[in-house]
């Protein structure tokens, strides 16, 4: 199973297209997961043209997105449990990855996917893969834009970031 992972798109309803690097890579994946701060439901529509979409809301999302997706969930994919959270809460004093870990404390998860910081991150803690795709459209302090691709094979997760210089 191949999964695209996106977060912090921060796009307005007037945006008509996503970055070419994102659309070319994610077209036809099995699933796209958005980790919040869509800002506009039009982002869902654009991603849905590429593949089925699931996700959660972030701190910059309005009522419609919160109602549609919720703010935290666990998905079971190919027998593995994925925790999805934006990463701004609950506040841990240990950064966005600390917030994400705290959100799933006591839960059995194989991977925690989160965003919020716009900073790509991939590491393991206590056997759990922590993965932040960065931002495909709002890189802030990062040198490049980014998103993620996860592949599940034989009960294992192969995760990687895709980096690119331009959001067009």
N, C-alpha and C positions, 0 to 999 in steps of 0.2 A: 504494500500500500504506500502510495506517495502522497504526502501532505505538504501544502504550501502554508507557511506561517507568516502572518502580516500583523503589524501593530502601528498605532500612532500615525494614521494616514492624515488626520487633521484636514480633510478636504471639505470644501463648501459644496452646496448643491449646484453651483454653477460650473463645477469641474466636469468636463466631458470625457476625460481619458485618464488612465493610470499610466505610470512609466512603462515604456516599451520593454525594458529588461524584466519587469515584473510580469507583464502580460504574456510575453513569449515563454518564460519559464513555467508559469503556472497554468497555462492553457492545457486542459485535459488531465490535470492531476486528479486523484481520487477525491480530495477534499481540500478546502482552504479554510484555515482557522484564523479569525481576526481577533486580536487580543485587546480591543478597546481603543477609544478615541478615534472612532470612525468620523464623528462629528455630523455627518449627513448620511441618511439612508441610501442616497444615490451611490455611495461606495459599495454597499451590498449589491445593488443592481449591476454595477460594473464588474465586480468579482464573480457574480453569478453567471455572467456570460462565459466565464472561463471554466468553472467547475462548481459543484455543490459547496455551499458556504455555511459555516457555523461560527459562533463566537460568543463574546461577552462584551459588556459595555465598560467604558472607562470614565474617568472623572470629567471629561469634556463632552460627554454624550448626553443628549436630551432624553426626555420621557419616552419617546417612541422607540428608541434604540434600547433603553433599559428594559422596557416592557417586552420587547421582542426577544432579547437575548439573556437578560439577567446579568448579574455582576460577578458571578463565580459559578463554576460547574466542573464536574468530572465527567469525562467521556471515556468509554471503553472502546478501543480500536484495536482490532486484531489481537484481542486478549490482554492488551496493556492498558493501564489506567493513566489518563492525562488530565492533570489539573489545569484549568484555565482561569486566570485572574489578571486584571490589568496591572496591579503592582503598587498602586498608591495607598492601599489600605489592605489589611490592618497595619498601622504604623508600628514598626519594630525597632527603630533607631539603628538598624543594620542595613540600610540601603534598600533598593527596590527588590533585590534578590532575597534579602532578609524578610521583607514584607510578604513576598510570594511564599516563602517557606512557612512563615507563621500562618498564613491563610489556610494551609493544608496540614497543619500540625495535627497529628493523631489520625490522619487519613492514610490509607494505603494507596500511594501513587507511584508510578514508575518515572513520570516526567512532569515537571511543572513548567507551563508556558506562560510568559508574562511580558509586559511591555513597560510603558510609562516613562522610562528614563531616556528613550530614543538611543540607547547604547547597546550594541550587540553584546551578548554574553552567552557563553556555553561552558558549563562546568558541572561536575558531579559532586553531590554532597550526600553522604550516608546512602549511597546507591541510587539516589534520585538525580536524573538529568534535569538541570535548570537551564532553560533556554529562553533568551530574549532576542527576537529577530532584529531589533533596532527599528528604524523607520524607513519605509520605502519612499517617503515624500517630504520628510521634515528632519533632516539629519542633525540639525543643531550643531553641536560641537564635534561631531564625527567627521572624518575626512571624506567618507563616501556614504551614500544611501545604502540601505540593506533590507533584506527579508530573509526568511529561512525556508529550507526544504528538509523534511524528515522522511526517511524511508524506513518502513517496518518490514523486516525480513526475519523469519524464523524466530520470532519472539524478541528480537533485538531492534534498537532504534539507532539508525545512522543519521546524524544531524549535521547540517552544514549551513553556513551563511552564504548568501549571494551578495556581493558588493558591486556597486557601479557608480560612476562619477556624475551622471546627469539624470534628473528626474523627468526628462522628456522621452 
